[in-house]
Amino acid sequence: MPRIDIKKTELVWLGKYDEEGKLNPVEKPGPYPFQIVEAINKPRTGEEKPKQISLYDNWEANEGDTFEEGWKNKLIWGDNKLVISSLLENFAGKINLVYIDPPFATGADFKFKVQIGEEAEEITKEHSIIEEKAYRDTWGKGLDSYLQMMYERLVLMKELLAENGSIYVHLDWHVGHYVKVMMDEIFGYENFRNEIVWRRMTGVKGNVKEGFPHITDIILFYSGTGQILFNQEYKPLDSEYIKKFYKYKDEEGRLYRKAGGSRPEHYRYYLDESKGTPVSNLWDDITNVQAGAIEYTAFDTQKPEALLKRIILASSNPGDIIADFFCGSGTTLAVAEKLGRRWIGCDLSRYAIHVTRKRLLEIENSKDLENEDRKYGKKARPFEILNLGKYERQLWQVKTFTGKDESEIIAEYLAFILKLYGAEPVSGFSHIHGKKGNALVYVGAVDSPVTVQEIIDAIKDCKQIGQRELHILGWEWEMGLNDAIQEIAKGENVTLKLRIIPKDVTDQEAVKRGDIQFFELAHFKVNIKTEGKQLELELKDFVIPHTDLIPDEVKDKIKKWADWIDYWAIDFDFKNDTFNNGWTSYRTKKDRTLNLKATHKYDRPGRYKIFVKVIDIFGIDTSQVFEVEVK
């Protein structure tokens, strides 16, 4: 019998080693440049210069290391493996605290609650009704693939940690024991600091006949190296303890207890000098978020702010960088913001990014902000919404399609998208790729927005063969394209449908399950009035053409067109650069009204571009640019 050479204790799963027994290296894709989608709470200086037309600026990483030096917090939409790998270039060894709350490999499709209109009608639906299933266990092939997913990301996260940094991984009874052994290997058994047991609920739910009900989660706490930053926290002494032990008074009336053990009898512990009881690893004093609570966002997996406050205070100092790569509804980021920390958040879900953006904006009214006299007052410091955009899609295209050259890869890509759309490939055209029923189909490239000119060329191809319906599939769209091109199509007597290629097409499990939906591009109308340098802009209509793809229980709650809208914002002086949020109106749990009219006064006369962004109840945004002259 051959001798097995065992050199260490480790967890092994399918995919960790190759067929020859060699450890598969963790891929580090990129680094790819981040694209700035939106800047929030960052007023324009007036020194910006218009640049060449582009959808996004690239993040240049030239900000300082403090808020005063220009640091801007970051909310990133994308696959966290690509995001973490791309962050390494500028943040390796710089992040002081990582907290993650990953899915628990239960195989469940997590749901979210859509709130509709001024009455806050709440509908619980799966993420499949929008363009993605954000919290699906996308690895989807069982425990092996879940562990591989976690392993790759934890290895990369370790490289981000500062010398005295810490990582907290929030898990439940399904996978906690597996991930503990995995983290011992990655971070070192000697750097395991604690297993925190959080009693998330006081009552008991579930079928007790199936076993003891689960009312706790675990949080694995590791340091990146032998060094660690740790601030011991204390809980106030309870009244029974005080009554039992602090039963003496001195001549000034101060309560104290006598020393025990070998200390002299006259030694005293004064109640007013006590820090309290050190917080242990059993956290039974923080309850889960309840519906109706101020911080409640209707995410099934939402964690309470008190939980994150304890972690952030214990393992960071003001100004440190906190990161959460499964940020969900944004609890970590909101608490980090209130405690004066810098933060980086990431999520795969567009809807999660939207919920987090609104939550951060609402901090303006929060009463528990620290450093009240800070430069930006009682609101969130400037932050940016970033993504990897076309770079993420380019990587997907290269890894998914195996053609020998670029033309073969593109041909495979086109065939793949057409098949998902239910169309058949056609040849012989320069701007037509397929046919679906009586409609011709054009597929946009992964790395550039569909332009008006591309659609005009496709319309010409349609007319040459007498076809009267054209479907355009695109990832991104030239600004203001919808209204302009629809008028052209009508003039040519061509019925035109613009449909969004959803990010879900890059998810193998979503493709296998048939979850892909190509929604039609929404559009809206505004009314703009000027008087001198004063401008008034009113949102007049918002149209979602793809209502056939939306469940009846959602549509039945829509009473008027504005009910489709959850948020809209305006950049009054767009410079063909990053969308700079200069005005916004959005619905909250407490205030469901939406202000449909905005005003702005310009400093000087001239021609201006106005960028309007509307986000619907599913978190999907629609943008248009308008030009105006003020005198």
N, C-alpha and C positions, 0 to 999 in steps of 0.2 A: 504494500500500500504506500503510495507516494506521500512524502512528508509535506505537510502544509506549513508554509513559512508565514506565521502570524507575527507581525511587528507592532500592531497597535489595535486598540479596541475601536471599532467603527461600525456605523450603520451602512449596509449595502442594499442597493435596490437596482432593478433593471434600468440600465442607462448610465449608471455611474461609471462603469468600466466598459471598455470595448471588448471584442471577442478574444483578444490576446491577453486580456487581464490588465491592460494599462488604463490608468485613470483618464477619463475623458476631460480635457481641459475646459474650463469655463470660458465660453466665447465672450469677447469684449467688442461688440460691434461699434463702429464709429471711431472716434467721437464725431457726432453730427452736430451741425450748428442749430441752435434753437431759434425759432421764429417767434417774434413778439406779436401776439394777436391783439392784445389790448393793454393799455396803461391806465391804471386807476389811482385816483388821488394824487396825481402828478401833474400839476398845472403847467401849461406851456410857458416858456420863458419869453416868447416873442422873437427869439433869435433863430428859430428853426427855419431852414431854407427848403423850399419845395424840391423834391427829387424826382427821378424818373418813376413813372407809374409802376407800382408794385403792390402786391397784396399785403406783404409783411416786411418789416425790418428784421434783420438778423440780430440776435443778442450778441453784443460785442465783448462782454465780460470786462469792461473797463471801469466798472464802478468801484467805489471804495469799500473798506471793510467795516464801516460803521454807517449808521443812518445819516450822520452829519456829513460824511464823505460821499453820500449819494447812493448808498446801498438801497436796493429795492427788493422786497420779498417776492417770491416766485411761486406761481401756481401753474403746474405743467400738465397738459393733457396728452397722454400717450402711454405706451407699453413701458412699465417701470424698468424692465431690463435694459431697454434702449436708453431710457432717460438716465438711469444710474450710470451706465457705461459712458454716456456723453458728459455727465457731470464730473467724472474723474479727472478730466483735463484741467479743470479749474478748482475743484473742491477736494481732491484727494488729501486726506489727513487734516481736513479743516472743519468737519461737522462734529459738533460736540455731543449731540444726542440724537439718536434715531429711535422712533417708536413706530411700530407697524402692527396693524390689526388685519392680517391677511385672512382670506376665506379659510374655512376649516375643513376643506375636503369632504364635505357632507354630500356633494353631488347636487345640492339644492340650487335652484335658480332664485336668487334673492329678488324680492319685489320692492317697488316703491309706490308711494301714494301721490297721485296727481291731484293737485288742488285746482279747482276750476272756478273762475269768475269771482264776483264780489261776495257771494254767499259761501265761499270756500268749500264748495261741494268736493268731497274727497273720494277718489276712485282708486282702489288698489289694483294695479296691473303689473304684469311681468314686463321686463325691459324689452321684450321682443316687439312691443307695439311701437317702439321708436326704432332708431336705426341700429341699435346694438343691445346686447344683453350684457350690461356692464359688469355685473358681479357673478356671471356664470363661472363655474370652475372650468375655465377655458382649456386647461390642460386635459381634462375630461376623460382620461384613459385609466383612472384608478389611482391608487396610492402611489405607485411608482412614479407616475408623471407629476403628481403633486409634490413629492419629495424632490424630484429633479428641479422643478420650478423653484422651490424654496431654496435649495442648495445653491443654485446659480446666483440668485439674488442676494443671499446672505454673504456669499464670497465677495461679491462686488461691494456690498454695503460696508464690509469690514475695511476695505481700502479707503472709504470716505471718512472713517472715524478719526478724530483727532487723537493725539497721544494719550490724553486723559478722558477720551470719549466713552460713552456707554450706549448700549442698544437694549431696548425692551421689546420683546416679541409676545404679542397677546394671542393666546390659543385656548382651545377648549379640550374636552376629554377625548375627542376623536384622534388628534394627532400630536398632542403636547409631548407625550413620551418619546415619539420618534424625533421630533425637532430638537428636543433636549440633547439627545445623543449626537445628532448632526452638528449642533452648535458647539458641543464639547470639542469636536474635531476641528471646526473652522476657527473658533475663537480661543480654544485651549481650555481644558478642564479646569486649570488653575485660575482662569479668568471668569469662571461662573460665580456670580455674586449672590444670587438668590432666586428662589422660585416664590413668586408672590401669588397668594391665593386670594382672589377677589370674590366675595359673596355678592353676586350681582342681583339677587332677588331674595326677599325675606319669606315670601309665601312659597307654596309648593304647587307646581303645575305638572301636568302630564299623567300618564297611566302608571300608577304606583305598582300595578301588578307586573309590569315589565322590568322592574328593578328600582333601585333608589333614584328618585328624581334628581336631575342635575341642576344645582343652583349656584355653582361656582365656575369661574374661568381661572386659568393660570397665566401669569406673565413671567416669562423667562428674562432675567436681568443679567447681562454680561458686560464686562469692560473689554475694550479693544486690546489693551496691553495690561501690564502689571500696575500701571498708574490708573488713578480714578479720581474724578471730581465727585464728591458726594457731600451733600448738605443734609445732615440729620434733621428730620422733622419730628414734631411733637404734637400729641393730642392733648387737649385740656383735661385736667383731672376731673373725674366724674364726682358728683355730689356725695355719693355713698363712700367713696374712697376718702374724700376730704373729711367727712364726718367721722370716719373710723380712725384715721391716723392723725389728722391735724386738730387735736383736741386740747392743745395748750395755748395760752396767751401770755405774751410778755408784758412788761410794764407799760408798753405803748399800745397794747391791744392787738398786736400782730399775732396771727395764728402760726403755729409751728408744730413740728413733730420732733420727738427726740431721736437721736441717732441710735442705731442698733449695732449689734456685733461688737467689735473690739474698740469702736470709737468711744471717747470719753462721754459720760452721761450728759455733761453740760453742752455738748455739741448739738446744734439745732439746725433743722431744715425749715426755712420759712416758706410759707405758702406763696407769698407775693414774689419770691425769688425763684420759684419752681418753673421750669420750662414746660412741665407737663410730663406725660408718658411718651417715651420714644415710640414712634410708629414702627410696628413690627411687620413681618411678611404676611400677616393675616389682615386683610382689609375688609372688615365687615361693617364699616361705618359709612360706606358710599353705596347708594342704591342706584339701580339702573334708571335710565331716562324714561319718564312716564309721559304718555300723551297728555298734552295740555301744559307741560312745563315750558318755561320761556325758551329754553334751548332746544326744544323738540323740533326735529326737522322731518319726521316721518320716514327716516331710513331705518329699516329693520335692524341693522347692525350698529346703530349709533351708540357711542360710548359717552358717559357723562363727563362734563367739563371738570368736575371735582377730581375724577380719576386722573386726568391728564395734568391737572394743576399740581397734584402731588408728585407725579413723575418728573415734570419739568422743573419744579422747585428743588427737588432732590438732586438732580443730575445736570444742572446747568446754572449759569449766572446770567444776569441781564446782558444783552448784546451778543450772547452765544448763538450759534446756528442750530436750529432744531429741524429735523427732516422727518417726513411721513410719506412713504411711497405707496400706501394704500389709503389715501386720505379720506375717501368716502364723503361724508357730509361736512368735513372740515373742522372737527372738534380740536385736533391737535394744533392746527394753524390758528384758530380763534383764540385758544388759551395762550399760545406762544405770543401772539400779538398783544394780548392784554397784559402779559407779564414782561413786556419789553424785550423779548427775544427776536432775533432774526429767524426767518423760516423759509423752508422749501417744501412744497407739497406736490404730490403727483397722483393722478388716478387715470384709469383707462376709460372711465365713463364721462362722456360729455355732460350728462345730467348731473353727475357728482360735482364737476367743475362749476357748473352753473349754481348749484345749491351753495357751494362753498363761497363763491363770489358774493352772492347775496348776504350770506352770513357775515362775511367780513365787512361789507358795506354797513350792515346794521350795527356794527360795533360803535358807530358814531354816537349812538344813544346809550351806550353801555355805561353803567355807574361804577364798574369795578376795574377800570383801566388804571394801571400804575403809571407813575411819572406824569401826572396831570398837566404839568407845565411844559411838556415837551413841545417841540417845534410845530408839530402838525395838529396840536389840540386834541379834542376828544373824538378822534376818528382813527381808523386804521391808517398806518403809514403807507406811503406809496407802494403799490405792488403791481406786478405784471403777470399777464396770462401768456404762457408760452406753449408751443408745441414743436414737434419735429417735422410735422407736415410732410412735404414731398420727400424728405430724406428717409423717413420711416417707410413710406410707400415704395421708394426706389429699392431699399434693402429687401422688402417683401417680394418685389418683382424678380429681383436677381436670385433670391433663394428658392422661390416657388417654381419658376419656369426655367427649364434647363436647355434651352436652345443653344446651338453652337456659336451663334453670333447674335448681334443686337436685333437684327430683323426677325430671326426665328423666335427670340424671347418676346418681342412685341406681338408677333402673330399668335403665340400661345396665350399671352395676356388677353388679347382681344377675344379669342375663342372662349376663354374662361369666363370673362365678364358677360359675353353674349349668352352663353349657356345658362348662367345664373339668372339672366333676365328673361329667359325663355325664348331667345331669338336664335336664328340660324345665320352662320357667316355667309356673306356674299362677296364676290370679287368683281373687278372691272371698274371700280369707282375710286376716285381719289379721296373723297370725304364721306363715304358710306361704308360701314363695316358689316351690317347685318340686316335681317328682316324679321319682323314679328307680326304675323297676320298681314294686314294691309299696310303696315307702317315700316318705313326704313329706319335704321338705327345707326347713330354715330357714337363712338366711345372715345371720351377724352383721355389724354395721357395722364400717367400717374404723377408727373413732376411739373405740371403747369396748368393754370386755370383755363377753362374753355372760354374762348374769346368770341366777340360778336362776329369777327371776320370768319372764323372757323364755321360758325353756324350759317352764315350767308353762303359760304362755299357748299355746305351740305344741302342747303335749300336749292341751289342751282342744280346739283346732281339729281335731286328729287324731281325737279321740273323737266329735266331732260328726258326722263322716262315716263312722265305723266303721273308720278306718284303724288298724293295729296296729304300724306301724314308723315311726320318726321319726329322721332324720339332722340333726344340728345342726353347721353349719360355722362356725368362729370363728377370729379372729386371736388373741384373748386371752380368758381365762376368769376369772370371779369366783373368789376364793380358796376352796378346799375344796368347789368345786361338784360334782365328779364323784360322790363317795360319796352326798352328800345327794340329788342329783337322780335318781340311779339307783334309790334306794329309792322315791321318789315315782312314777317311771315304772313300776316293778314293781307298785306298788299300783293303778295305773291300767291294768295289763295292756298296756302299750306297750313294745315293744322299742326302746331308745334307744341311738343311736351318736353319740358326740361326736368330730368330726373337725377336725383343725387345718388352717386355710387356710395353705399354706406361703408363705414370703416369695418363692419362685420365681415366683408368679403375676405379680409386678411386673416380671419379666424377660422381655422380648419374645422373646429367643432361646430361653429355656427353654420358653415357651409354644409356639413354632413347632416345637421338637424333640419336643414331647410328653413333657417330663420331669416334669410336675406329678404329685405324689402327695399325697393327702389322708390323712395318718396319723391313726389313732384316738388319742384322748387316753389316755395311760397313767395308772395310778393305783397307790397303794401303801397298805399298812397298817402301823400302829405299835402298840406296846404301851407304855403309860405307867404307871409306878408312882411313888408318892410316899411318903416317910416323913419326917415333919417338914418341914424346908425342903429336904430332899434329893430330887432327881428322877432317875429312870432312864427313858430312852427307848430302845426297841429297835425297829429296822426289821424287820418280820415278813414282808413280801411286796411284790413289785413286779411289776406286770402290764403287758405291752405287748400290747394287743389286736390290733394291725395286723401280726401275724407273716406274714400272707399277702403283704405287700408287701416282705418282707425275704428276700433270696436264701437258698437252702438251705445254701450253704457257710458262711454266718454262723450260721444256726439250728442246724446240726449241731454247732457248737462249744459251744453253750449246754448245760451240764449241770444247772444249777439256777437258780432265779429271780434270785439275787444276781449271776450272771454278766452280766446285762443292765446292771448298775450300774457306773459308773466313778467316781462321786463323789457324796457327799451331805453336807449341811451343815445346821446348826440355828441359828436366832435364838431364844434362850430367853426373850426379853422383847420380843416384837414389839409395836410401838406404832402399827401401821397406817401405817408410814412405809417407809423403805428397809429392805430385808432386810440385817441386820447379821450377818455371818458370825461366830458366836461359838464354833463347834465344827465340825470337818470331818474326814472320812476319805475318802481317795481312793487309787486304785491308781497306782503308779509303775512304771517299767521294772524297778527292783530289787526292790521290795516289792509284790507283786500282791495281798496280803491286804487285805481290807476289814473294818474294825471296824463291826459292825452294832449296837453298843450304846454309848450315850453317857450320861454322868452330869453333873449340874450341881447346885450348891448355891446357893440364893437367899439374899440378905442379910436379907430380911424376909418374913413371911407375907403371903399375898394371892392374888388371882386374876391369872394370867398367860396371855398368848397365846404359843404356841410355833409358829414358822414353820419347816417342814421342806422342804428343797429337795433333790430327787434328780435327778441328771444321768446319762443312759444312755450307752452306749458310742458313740453317734452325736453326743453333745454336746447333746441335746435335754433340757430341764429340765421337771420336773413338781413342783408345789408344793401343799402343803396347810397349813392353819392349824388348830391344836388349842387348846382352852382347858383350863386346869388350875388347881386351887387347892392351895396349900401352906400348912401350918399351923406 
